[in-house]
């Protein structure tokens, strides 16, 4: 029996396929079964894999009409005979020791699956490769190298969503009949596979080594499609149906289901075309409003800012939203603030409700007016100047972490972190009201009688 069956779901990727196949064939682990599933390609992808199969007996070619990513992956899973199963997207490539290293960890620890960090990469016009290191565990409490039981640890769902940085015990996949959702095209069907592996696995591990190279410059990638509007919604309906087959599993994972769904929906909102955004926002609002009414959302699952956005979303009607008050500056800094300063701060907060409103209904127009008022206020301007170097260093460090050197500031995230800006005025106002800049400015100026206004 081969140690690892590697599945490549292939559809019109001839421009990248040779690099991918070369990296799989060159693995230091030789006991591989390489299953190339041609999903009705109309370019010369089939010719390429047949050419490679003629030279390497480990390559198995499965071909058929186009059925979508999920169906192609399921064909590969049905055909696999290895002890473990790995997945490689045909426009990506992998390090030579990936499967040898992962198999060693999986075998020694008797794991249902093991996953690793990875690199995102792109190449410029000169062919220079730019790498960005991505950690699979982004939480402050790192769990690398620990034996995990994801089936009873819902927080593991916070790990970075992907299916291709690891290997999965085939007997485990078969025992729970873990498969992909067979929807048309490449429509984020890996989300359902990801959830199934986590809710059923009892022995798993993550390692802080990056073997996988995930391409970000393929213009035909599903993440760049602006027309695939509701495919993420369909996928999460599929996931919900699986979770609700067992009431115990649903009750255990429902909060993390909505947490992951929130981020996937926000990603979709950024990805789709402008003409679809308003309707998508309304549908998203309805879904999360129902979840809030059913008690399926937990505030403890989200950060304060994320929860603010959800409150805005679930109360959104006719462009109005309830803005929750940010965490009290007084409560955060209370142990370090002299009593007379606390008294003056409390008085100022009660006098300046326009800056720190509690459960106040606000329209976009009012939000824009408040944004202007805050940005022109003395406390915000002072706090903004004092905190900017720190915010810049934190964001820059995130960009160059693990030697993804000098990638530059990403415009969208940089605007939110560095300048507290967002395309939605209501969200931008929430960012400003909860900003360290405003809180610090208030703390410094209020004891001396300064007004919020400029």
Secondary structure, 3 states (H helix, E strand, C coil): CCCEEEEEEECCCHHHHHHHHHHHHCCCCCCEEEEEEEECCCCCHHHHHHHHHHHCCCEEEEEECCCCHHHHHHHHHHHCCCCEEEECCCCCEECCCHHHHHHHHHHHHCCCEEEEEEEEEEECCCCCEEEEEECCCCCCCCCCCCCECHHHCHHHHHCCCCCCCEEEEHHHHHHCCCCCCCCCCCCCCHHHHHHHHHHHCCCEEEEEEEEEEEECCCCCCHHHCCCCCCHHHHHHHHHHHHHCCCHHHHHHHHHHHHHHHHHHHHHHHHHCCHHHHHHHHHHHHHHHHHHHHCCCCCHHHCCHHHHHHHHHHHCCECCEEEECCCCCHHHHHHHHCCHHHHHHHHHHHHHCCCCCCCCEEEEHHHHHHHHHHHHCCHHHHHHHHHHHHHHHHHHHHHHHHHHCCCCCCCHHHHHHHHHCCCCCHHHHHHHHHCCHHHHHHHHHHHHHCCCCCC
